[in-house]
Amino acid sequence: MVLLTVILLCAAFFLVTIQNVLPETYQVERFSSADETIRSPVTIENEQETERKTRDFVQSVEDRYNISDEIAEEQTAYIEEVFDAVSTLNQQEHRNNTMESTADNTNDTLRPEEKLEQLKQLLSSDLTESVNDDVFYELLQAEPGEREDAKERLINSVTEVMEEGVRADNIQHAQSEVEQNIQLSELDNDMKASLVELSRFAVTGNSFFDAEQTAEARKEAASNVDPVVIRAGEVIVREGETVTNEIYEELELAGVLDDQQNMFPVIGLILLIFLIMVVMIYEMSKQAKNKGLDKRKLGSILFISLIVITFMKLFSLYTTSINQLFFAVPVATGALLVKVLLNERLAIVLSMLYAILGSIIFNGQIPGSLNVEAGIYFFFSQMAGIIFLVSVKDRLAILKAAIGMTFINILAILLFLFLSIEKYSFSDILLQSGYGVMAAFLSAVLTVGLLPFFETGLGILSDYKLLSLAKPNQPLLRKILTEAPGTYHHSIMVANLSETACEAIGANGLLARVGAYYHDIGKTVMPQYFIENQMAINNPHDDLQPRESAEIIINHPYDGADILKKHNLPQAIIDIAIQHHGTTLLKFFYYREKEKNKEVDEKDFRYPGPKPQSKEASVISICDSVEAAVRSLKEPTEEKIEEIVTSIVKDRLMDDQLNECPLTLKDLDTVHQTICETLKGIFHSRIQYPMKEAK
């Protein structure tokens, strides 16, 4: 039964979440108009576009060159050589002329041709072969001051150009720059022309292509290119927009075309559902072994889970990135119902599973993504409901728990707002906090409203139902009180004993109390035949045969079950009424009959059963006998109470009446001690201790 329930649940989980993981596909043609806005369901790199972008970046990287400072220095050295040689020659001529003039008052000046020849002899062959003689002649004829200015202008211009690097393909451009710089000087035209001619010799290539540096620069540029990524949720094409080749390629890359259905997300969802199934089977099987789950409770888990995921799915249809409506989902309804109807441990386990499913349902139908905010919020909201629902005394306890849930919901919402890098206005904070308040109180209201359905429709016995059955104004309790007052008092005493004992061993004390209230309802059929109701009347059994008396007594558990069924009381209460005597022997009437008939069959004086199946029914069966036995004592001393309780517990064990219940020997010992302590407290004022004789 557990396996079937889990399979049905997981099938429902799969159907609800399949749309959230399976990409939607579209019928799109190239160069057509888009019928609707299409978003990318996945985050994926456009490798082709990334490659194109990388190629453009690499091509934009300029070639790297090495500039030779040595060549620049050599060329400027040539210029200095020319000017220095001219200056040296002129100075030498000036000295010679001065000496000759002093000696014989004659001035034998060299002819220009001779001076030019002497200059050429002083210069390097590279200069004399490459530079026109007119340049040298002009420099020789220039005034020293003008020549110095020309030298400085030329060297500075050449140095500036050479430092920037002169490649073989831009020598002419470099020479033009030097020429332009010379032309802007205040030198005479002949000098400018000479300098231009000399600069054409001086300016030469000193920048050479560096293949290694160029490759490294291009590699670095390629590594710095950010990949072109289509983000999940990003609009690829808007409604009415023309589907170009580029857009079509992006649609194809995102896998949203009709012929590109991707089944991997479905496989991933199946694996997730399988893991959820494993957890549920483990937890529910464990509780079923301890008789904590029956068909009705399994059915309630199924219905509660369907209600929770239905709410989440409905709210997800209206949730957007702007309007985060998942904050208003009354997801805590499931946790509250499971805790009230079943137990807290199962509520915690299911809360975690609901939170996981919520993170998928609210993923904006973007396959491969989870709404972590929704999952965390759902988890804390449900845990708040479980934690704050402490004392289940009335239905107002759920509304009180809603206040605690409200506080936690608002804290979780503020947590997300403060962690976000986006700026929120006060109205946004107020709106989303309002969603949290709405979720808390809607969960409480739904829980209160749905409880009667599970209690009545599925017969689930909740604490609320037990508390309502324990009210003295219940018709059946009034029936016992008016028709069998002795039985009513007996039931109250058994209820006190049973509740205390059950709580001591971890059983449901409230169920034991209420079950004890109704366990002897069958005695109202013939109340005068039970000793506790025989006040001021003769015992009618004195006029009956033992078999007849036994038949009346034996029938009361089953008469009670019939009455309880007619009044639609929960099955757990009916089971206690039927099982509280098990298959015990009516010893009094059995031995009376045996006195007359030695061949009497013991089975005729035993209750048909069944034996107690639960801890609560077993404890009530013991307390029922103990209370009747102790009440019959004239002087209930502590020793007598201890003796009676020990005797009854031992008798139940020896008679195999506790074989079918989950009580352990340790539990039985605890029950024994608890009953004794409770009875000693009740009868303390009535115990008379023996007085010492006066000496």
C-alpha positions in Angstrom: 0.0 0.0 0.0 2.9 2.3 0.8 4.5 1.6 -2.5 1.3 2.3 -4.5 0.7 5.6 -2.7 4.3 6.7 -3.4 4.0 5.7 -7.0 0.8 7.7 -7.4 2.4 10.7 -5.7 5.5 10.6 -7.8 3.4 10.3 -11.0 1.6 13.4 -10.0 4.8 15.2 -9.2 6.1 14.3 -12.6 3.0 15.5 -14.5 3.0 18.8 -12.6 6.7 19.6 -13.2 7.3 18.2 -16.7 6.4 21.5 -18.3 9.0 23.3 -16.2 11.9 21.1 -17.4 10.9 20.3 -21.0 11.7 23.1 -23.5 8.8 24.4 -25.5 9.4 24.2 -29.3 8.1 26.4 -32.1 7.4 26.2 -35.8 9.5 28.9 -37.2 10.6 29.6 -40.8 13.5 31.7 -42.0 12.6 35.3 -43.0 9.1 34.8 -41.6 7.4 37.0 -38.9 7.5 35.5 -35.4 4.1 34.7 -34.1 5.1 35.1 -30.5 8.0 36.2 -28.3 10.5 33.4 -27.9 12.9 33.2 -25.0 15.9 30.9 -24.7 15.2 28.0 -22.3 18.9 27.4 -21.6 22.1 29.3 -21.1 24.4 28.3 -24.0 27.4 29.7 -25.8 27.1 30.7 -29.4 30.4 29.2 -30.5 30.2 30.3 -34.1 29.6 33.9 -33.0 32.3 33.7 -30.4 34.7 32.4 -33.0 33.9 35.3 -35.4 34.3 37.8 -32.6 37.6 36.2 -31.7 38.8 36.3 -35.3 37.9 40.0 -35.5 39.8 40.8 -32.3 42.8 38.9 -33.5 42.8 40.6 -36.9 42.6 44.0 -35.2 45.8 43.4 -33.3 48.6 45.3 -35.1 51.9 43.6 -36.0 54.5 44.0 -33.4 58.0 45.5 -34.4 61.3 45.7 -32.7 62.9 49.2 -33.0 66.7 49.1 -33.3 68.2 51.9 -31.3 71.7 51.0 -32.7 70.6 51.9 -36.2 69.2 55.2 -35.0 72.4 56.0 -33.3 74.4 55.1 -36.4 72.4 57.4 -38.6 72.6 60.3 -36.3 76.3 59.6 -36.0 76.6 60.1 -39.8 74.9 63.5 -39.5 77.2 64.5 -36.7 80.2 63.2 -38.8 79.3 65.5 -41.7 78.8 68.6 -39.6 81.9 67.8 -37.4 84.0 67.3 -40.5 82.8 70.6 -42.1 83.5 72.4 -38.8 86.9 70.8 -38.5 87.8 71.6 -42.1 86.7 75.2 -41.7 88.6 75.7 -38.5 91.7 74.2 -40.0 91.4 76.5 -43.0 90.9 79.5 -40.7 94.1 78.7 -38.7 96.1 78.2 -41.9 94.9 81.4 -43.3 95.8 83.3 -40.1 99.3 81.8 -39.9 100.0 82.6 -43.6 98.6 86.1 -43.2 101.0 86.8 -40.3 104.0 85.4 -42.1 103.9 87.1 -45.5 100.7 89.1 -45.4 99.2 86.8 -48.1 95.8 85.0 -48.0 96.0 81.8 -50.2 92.4 80.5 -49.7 91.5 77.1 -50.9 89.1 76.9 -53.8 85.6 75.3 -53.1 86.5 72.3 -55.2 89.6 71.7 -53.1 87.7 72.1 -49.9 85.1 69.7 -51.1 87.7 67.1 -51.9 89.3 67.5 -48.5 85.9 67.1 -46.9 85.1 64.0 -48.8 88.4 62.5 -47.8 87.4 63.1 -44.1 83.9 61.4 -44.5 82.9 57.8 -44.7 82.5 56.3 -48.0 78.8 55.6 -47.2 78.3 59.4 -47.0 80.3 60.4 -50.0 78.6 57.7 -52.2 75.1 58.4 -51.1 75.0 62.2 -50.5 75.2 64.7 -53.4 78.2 67.0 -53.4 76.0 70.0 -53.4 75.0 69.2 -49.9 78.6 69.2 -48.7 79.3 72.3 -50.7 76.3 74.1 -49.1 77.4 73.2 -45.6 81.0 74.3 -46.3 79.7 77.7 -47.5 77.3 78.2 -44.6 78.0 80.4 -41.6 79.0 78.6 -38.4 75.9 79.8 -36.6 73.6 78.8 -39.4 75.3 75.5 -39.7 74.9 74.7 -36.0 71.2 75.5 -36.2 70.9 73.2 -39.2 72.7 70.4 -37.4 70.5 70.7 -34.3 67.3 70.8 -36.4 68.3 67.8 -38.6 69.5 65.6 -35.7 66.4 66.3 -33.6 64.0 65.6 -36.5 65.8 62.4 -37.5 66.1 61.2 -33.9 62.4 61.9 -33.2 61.3 59.9 -36.3 63.8 57.0 -35.7 62.7 56.6 -32.0 59.1 56.0 -33.2 60.5 53.3 -35.5 60.8 53.4 -39.3 59.6 50.3 -41.1 60.6 49.4 -44.6 57.1 50.2 -45.9 56.9 53.7 -44.4 60.4 55.1 -44.9 59.1 57.7 -47.4 56.5 58.8 -44.8 59.2 59.2 -42.2 61.4 61.1 -44.6 58.4 63.3 -45.4 57.9 64.1 -41.7 61.6 65.1 -41.3 61.4 67.2 -44.5 58.2 68.9 -43.2 60.0 69.7 -39.9 62.9 71.1 -41.8 60.7 73.2 -44.0 59.2 74.8 -40.9 62.6 76.1 -39.8 63.9 79.6 -40.5 66.9 78.4 -42.4 67.4 79.6 -46.0 66.1 77.6 -48.8 69.4 76.3 -50.0 70.3 75.0 -46.5 66.8 73.5 -46.2 67.3 71.6 -49.5 70.7 70.3 -48.4 69.2 69.1 -45.1 66.4 67.4 -46.8 68.9 65.6 -49.1 71.0 64.6 -46.1 67.9 63.4 -44.2 67.0 61.1 -47.0 70.3 59.3 -46.3 69.9 59.4 -42.5 66.3 58.2 -42.3 66.3 54.5 -42.9 64.4 51.5 -41.6 65.1 50.6 -38.0 61.8 48.8 -37.1 61.6 45.1 -37.9 58.6 42.7 -37.7 58.6 40.5 -34.5 56.7 37.3 -35.2 56.9 36.0 -31.7 55.6 39.2 -30.0 52.9 39.5 -32.7 51.7 35.9 -32.0 51.7 36.5 -28.3 49.7 39.7 -28.7 47.1 37.9 -30.8 46.9 35.0 -28.4 46.3 37.4 -25.5 43.6 39.2 -27.5 41.9 36.0 -28.2 41.9 35.0 -24.6 40.4 38.3 -23.6 37.4 37.8 -25.8 34.2 37.2 -23.8 32.2 34.3 -25.2 28.9 35.2 -26.9 26.3 33.6 -24.6 22.6 33.2 -25.0 21.2 33.5 -21.4 18.3 31.4 -20.1 15.2 33.6 -20.3 16.8 36.0 -22.8 14.5 37.1 -25.6 15.7 35.7 -28.9 13.0 37.1 -31.1 10.0 39.2 -30.3 6.5 38.9 -31.6 6.2 40.4 -35.1 10.0 40.6 -35.6 11.5 39.1 -38.8 13.4 35.9 -38.3 16.8 36.6 -39.9 19.4 34.0 -40.5 21.2 35.1 -37.4 18.1 34.8 -35.3 17.2 31.5 -36.8 20.7 30.2 -35.9 20.2 31.3 -32.3 16.8 29.6 -32.2 18.4 26.4 -33.5 21.3 26.7 -31.0 18.8 27.1 -28.1 17.0 24.0 -29.3 13.5 25.5 -29.5 12.7 24.5 -33.1 10.1 21.7 -33.6 12.6 19.2 -34.8 14.9 19.7 -31.8 13.0 18.1 -28.9 15.6 17.5 -26.1 14.8 14.6 -23.8 17.7 14.9 -21.4 15.8 17.3 -19.0 13.0 14.6 -18.8 15.6 12.1 -17.8 16.9 14.5 -15.2 13.4 15.0 -13.8 12.9 11.2 -13.7 16.1 10.9 -11.6 14.9 13.6 -9.2 11.5 12.0 -8.9 13.2 8.6 -8.2 15.3 10.1 -5.4 12.1 11.6 -3.9 10.4 8.2 -4.2 13.3 6.6 -2.4 13.1 9.0 0.5 9.3 8.7 0.8 9.3 4.9 0.6 12.0 4.7 3.3 10.2 7.1 5.7 6.6 5.9 5.1 7.7 2.2 5.3 9.4 2.9 8.6 6.3 4.4 10.0 4.1 1.8 8.6 6.1 -0.9 10.4 5.4 0.8 13.7 1.7 0.8 12.7 1.9 4.6 12.4 0.3 4.5 8.9 -2.8 2.8 7.7 -4.8 3.1 4.5 -6.6 6.2 5.7 -3.4 8.0 6.6 -1.7 7.0 3.4 -4.7 8.5 1.6 -4.4 11.7 3.6 -0.7 12.0 2.5 -1.8 11.6 -1.1 -4.5 14.2 -0.9 -2.4 16.7 1.1 0.5 16.4 -1.4 -1.9 16.9 -4.3 -3.4 20.0 -2.7 0.1 21.5 -2.0 1.4 21.0 -5.6 -1.9 22.1 -7.1 -1.6 25.4 -5.1 2.0 25.9 -6.3 1.1 25.1 -9.9 -1.8 27.6 -9.9 0.3 30.4 -8.4 3.1 29.7 -10.8 0.9 30.5 -13.7 0.7 34.1 -12.6 4.2 34.5 -11.2 6.7 36.7 -13.2 10.1 38.0 -12.5 8.5 41.3 -11.5 5.5 39.9 -9.6 7.0 37.2 -7.3 3.7 35.7 -6.3 5.3 32.5 -4.9 5.6 34.4 -1.6 1.8 34.1 -1.3 1.6 30.4 -1.8 0.0 28.7 1.3 2.4 25.9 1.1 2.5 25.5 4.9 -1.0 24.0 4.7 0.5 20.7 3.9 3.0 20.8 6.8 0.3 21.8 9.3 -2.2 19.1 8.1 0.5 16.4 8.2 1.6 17.3 11.7 -2.0 17.5 13.0 -3.2 14.3 11.3 0.0 12.2 11.4 3.2 13.3 13.1 5.9 15.9 13.1 8.7 13.8 11.6 6.7 13.0 8.5 5.7 16.7 8.2 9.4 17.7 8.2 10.3 15.2 5.6 7.4 16.1 3.3 8.2 19.8 3.8 11.7 19.3 2.4 10.3 17.5 -0.6 7.6 20.1 -1.2 10.3 22.8 -1.1 12.4 21.0 -3.8 9.3 20.6 -6.0 8.5 24.3 -5.5 11.9 25.3 -6.7 11.2 23.5 -10.0 7.6 24.6 -10.4 8.6 28.3 -10.0 11.6 28.2 -12.3 9.8 30.3 -14.9 9.6 27.2 -17.2 13.3 27.6 -17.9 14.7 24.1 -18.2 17.8 23.3 -16.2 17.2 26.1 -13.7 15.8 26.1 -10.1 14.2 28.9 -8.2 16.3 28.7 -5.1 14.5 31.6 -3.5 11.2 29.8 -3.8 12.6 26.6 -2.4 14.3 28.3 0.6 11.2 30.3 1.3 8.8 27.3 1.1 11.1 25.3 3.4 11.3 28.0 6.1 7.6 28.8 5.9 6.7 25.1 6.4 9.2 24.6 9.2 7.8 27.7 10.9 4.3 26.1 10.8 5.6 22.9 12.3 7.6 24.6 15.0 5.0 27.1 16.1 2.1 24.6 16.2 3.0 23.3 19.6 -0.1 22.7 21.7 -3.0 21.3 19.9 -5.8 22.1 22.3 -8.2 23.7 19.9 -8.4 25.0 16.4 -7.2 28.4 17.5 -3.8 26.9 18.0 -3.4 26.9 14.2 -4.3 30.6 13.9 -1.7 31.3 16.7 0.9 29.4 14.7 0.0 31.6 11.7 1.4 34.6 13.7 4.8 32.8 14.0 4.7 31.8 10.3 4.0 35.5 9.4 7.1 36.6 11.2 9.3 33.9 9.6 7.9 34.6 6.1 8.6 38.3 6.4 12.2 37.6 7.6 12.8 35.3 4.6 11.4 37.8 2.2 13.6 40.6 3.6 16.5 38.2 3.5 16.1 37.9 -0.3 15.6 41.6 -0.8 18.8 42.5 1.2 20.9 39.9 -0.6 19.7 41.2 -4.0 21.8 43.8 -5.8 18.7 45.4 -7.1 17.1 48.4 -5.4 13.6 47.9 -4.1 11.2 50.7 -3.3 9.3 50.8 0.0 6.1 49.8 -1.9 7.8 46.7 -3.3 9.0 45.7 0.2 5.5 46.3 1.5 3.8 44.3 -1.3 6.1 41.3 -0.9 5.8 41.3 2.9 2.1 41.4 2.4 2.4 38.2 0.3 4.1 36.6 3.2 1.4 37.6 5.7 -1.2 36.3 3.2 0.6 32.9 2.8 0.7 32.4 6.6 -2.9 33.2 7.3 -4.2 31.5 4.2 -2.3 28.3 5.3 -4.0 28.5 8.7 -7.5 29.1 7.3 -7.1 26.3 4.8 -5.8 23.9 7.4 -8.8 24.6 9.7 -11.2 24.3 6.8 -9.7 21.0 5.4 -9.4 19.2 8.8 -13.0 18.2 8.9 -12.8 16.6 5.5 -9.8 14.4 6.5 -11.3 13.7 9.9 -14.8 12.8 8.6 -14.2 11.8 5.0 -11.1 9.7 5.6 -11.7 8.9 9.2 -8.4 10.3 10.4 -8.3 10.7 14.1 -6.6 14.0 14.9 -6.1 15.6 18.3 -8.7 18.1 17.4 -11.2 15.3 16.8 -10.2 13.6 20.1 -10.6 16.8 22.1 -14.1 17.3 20.6 -15.0 13.7 21.5 -13.7 14.2 25.1 -16.2 17.0 25.8 -18.7 16.0 28.5 -21.6 17.3 26.4 -21.0 14.6 23.8 -24.3 12.6 23.4 -22.7 9.2 24.0 -20.9 10.4 27.1 -24.1 11.8 28.4 -25.8 8.5 27.6 -23.2 6.7 29.8 -23.6 9.2 32.6 -27.4 9.0 32.7 -27.9 5.3 32.0 -24.8 3.8 33.6 -23.4 6.3 36.1 -21.1 3.7 37.8 -19.7 2.8 34.4 -19.1 6.5 33.7 -17.1 7.0 36.9 -15.2 3.8 36.1 -14.4 5.1 32.6 -13.1 8.4 34.0 -10.8 6.6 36.3 -9.5 4.2 33.6 -9.0 7.3 31.3 -6.8 9.0 33.9 -4.7 5.9 34.5 -4.4 5.1 30.7 -3.4 8.6 29.7 -0.7 8.8 32.3 0.7 5.3 31.4 0.6 5.9 27.6 2.4 9.2 27.9 5.1 7.5 30.0 5.8 5.0 27.2 5.5 7.5 24.3 2.1 6.4 23.1 -0.9 8.7 22.3 -2.2 9.7 25.8 -5.0 11.7 24.4 -6.3 8.8 22.3 -6.0 6.5 25.4 -8.1 9.0 27.4 -10.8 9.3 24.9 -10.8 5.6 24.1 -11.2 4.9 27.8 -14.2 7.2 27.9 -16.1 5.1 25.4 -14.6 1.7 25.9 -17.6 0.5 28.0 -20.4 2.2 26.1 -21.8 -1.3 25.5 -22.7 -1.6 29.1 -25.5 0.9 28.5 -27.5 -1.8 26.8 -28.0 -3.7 30.1 -26.3 -1.5 32.7 -27.8 -3.3 35.7 -25.9 -6.4 35.0 -22.6 -4.7 35.7 -21.6 -4.4 39.3 -20.5 -0.8 39.3 -24.1 0.1 38.3 -25.8 -2.1 40.9 -26.6 0.4 43.6 -29.4 -0.4 46.0 -30.6 -3.3 43.8 -30.1 -7.0 43.9 -27.6 -8.6 41.6 -29.6 -9.9 38.6 -26.9 -12.5 38.0 -28.0 -14.4 41.1 -31.1 -15.4 39.1 -29.2 -16.5 36.0 -27.1 -19.4 34.9 -23.4 -18.8 34.7 -23.5 -19.2 30.9 -26.3 -16.6 30.6 -24.4 -14.2 32.8 -21.2 -14.7 30.8 -23.1 -14.1 27.5 -24.4 -10.8 28.8 -21.0 -9.7 30.0 -19.1 -10.9 26.9 -21.5 -9.0 24.6 -20.8 -5.6 26.0 -17.6 -4.8 23.9 -19.4 -5.7 20.7 -22.6 -3.9 21.6 -20.4 -0.9 22.3 -18.7 -1.2 18.9 -22.2 -1.3 17.2 -23.2 1.9 19.1 -20.0 3.7 18.2 -20.3 2.7 14.5 -23.9 4.0 14.4 -22.7 7.3 15.7 -19.8 7.4 13.2 -17.0 7.5 15.8 -13.5 7.0 14.6 -12.3 3.5 13.9 -9.5 3.8 16.5 -12.1 4.3 19.3 -14.2 1.4 18.0 -11.1 -0.8 18.0 -10.3 0.0 21.6 -13.9 -0.8 22.6 -13.7 -4.2 20.8 -10.2 -5.1 21.9 -10.0 -3.9 25.5 -10.9 -7.4 26.9 -9.0 -9.3 24.2 -9.7 -13.1 24.7 -9.6 -13.0 28.4 -11.5 -15.5 30.6 -14.5 -14.6 32.7 -13.1 -16.5 35.7 -15.9 -15.9 38.1 -18.7 -17.3 35.9 -16.4 -20.0 34.5 -15.6 -21.4 37.9 -19.2 -21.2 39.0 -20.1 -23.3 35.9 -17.3 -25.6 36.5 -18.6 -26.4 40.0 -21.7 -27.8 38.3 -20.2 -29.1 35.1 -16.6 -30.5 35.1 -16.6 -30.8 31.3 -17.2 -27.1 30.7 -15.4 -25.7 27.7 -13.2 -22.7 28.6 -13.8 -21.1 25.2 -17.5 -20.5 26.1 -16.4 -18.1 28.8 -13.7 -16.2 26.9 -14.2 -13.0 24.9 -14.0 -13.7 21.2 -11.4 -11.0 20.8 -9.4 -9.7 19.0 -6.5 -9.2 21.3 -5.3 -5.6 21.7 -3.5 -4.4 18.6 -2.1 -1.1 19.7 -0.3 0.3 22.7 -3.3 2.4 23.7 -5.7 -0.6 23.6 -3.3 -2.8 25.6 -2.8 -0.1 28.3 -6.6 0.4 28.6 -7.2 -3.3 28.9 -4.7 -3.4 31.9 -6.0 -0.2 33.5 -9.6 -1.4 33.1 -9.0 -4.6 35.1 -6.7 -2.8 37.6 -9.3 0.0 38.3 -12.1 -2.6 38.9 -9.9 -4.7 41.1 -8.6 -1.8 43.2 -12.1 -0.3 43.6 -13.3 -3.6 45.1 -10.7 -3.3 47.9 -12.1 -2.2 51.2 -8.7 -1.0 52.5 -6.5 -0.2 49.4 -3.1 -0.1 51.0 0.1 0.5 48.9 1.1 -3.1 49.2 -2.3 -4.4 48.0 -2.3 -2.0 45.1 1.2 -3.1 44.1 0.1 -6.7 44.4 -3.0 -6.3 42.3 -1.3 -4.4 39.5 1.5 -7.0 39.4 -0.9 -9.8 39.4 -3.0 -8.4 36.5 0.0 -7.5 34.4 1.5 -11.0 35.0 -1.9 -12.6 34.2 -2.1 -10.7 30.9 1.4 -11.8 29.9 0.8 -15.5 30.9 -2.5 -15.5 29.1 -0.8 -14.2 25.9 -3.1 -11.2 25.7 -0.3 -8.8 24.8 1.2 -10.9 22.0 -0.3 -8.9 19.2 0.5 -5.3 20.4 3.8 -3.4 20.0 4.4 -3.1 23.8 7.9 -4.1 24.8 8.8 -5.6 28.3 10.4 -2.2 29.1 7.2 -0.5 28.1 5.2 -2.9 30.3 7.5 -2.3 33.3 7.0 1.5 32.8 3.2 1.0 32.6 3.3 -1.1 35.8 5.2 1.6 37.7 3.1 4.5 36.4 -0.2 2.8 37.2 1.0 2.0 40.8 2.2 5.6 41.4 -1.1 7.0 40.0 -3.3 4.7 42.1 -1.3 5.4 45.2 -1.9 9.1 44.7 -5.6 8.6 44.1 -6.2 6.4 47.1 -3.7 8.0 49.4 -6.3 9.7 51.6 -8.2 6.4 51.9 -5.3 4.3 53.0 -5.3 3.5 56.7 -2.0 2.5 58.1 -1.9 0.0 61.0 -1.6 1.7 64.4 1.0 0.6 67.0 -0.4 -0.8 70.2 0.1 1.4 73.2 2.5 -0.1 75.7 
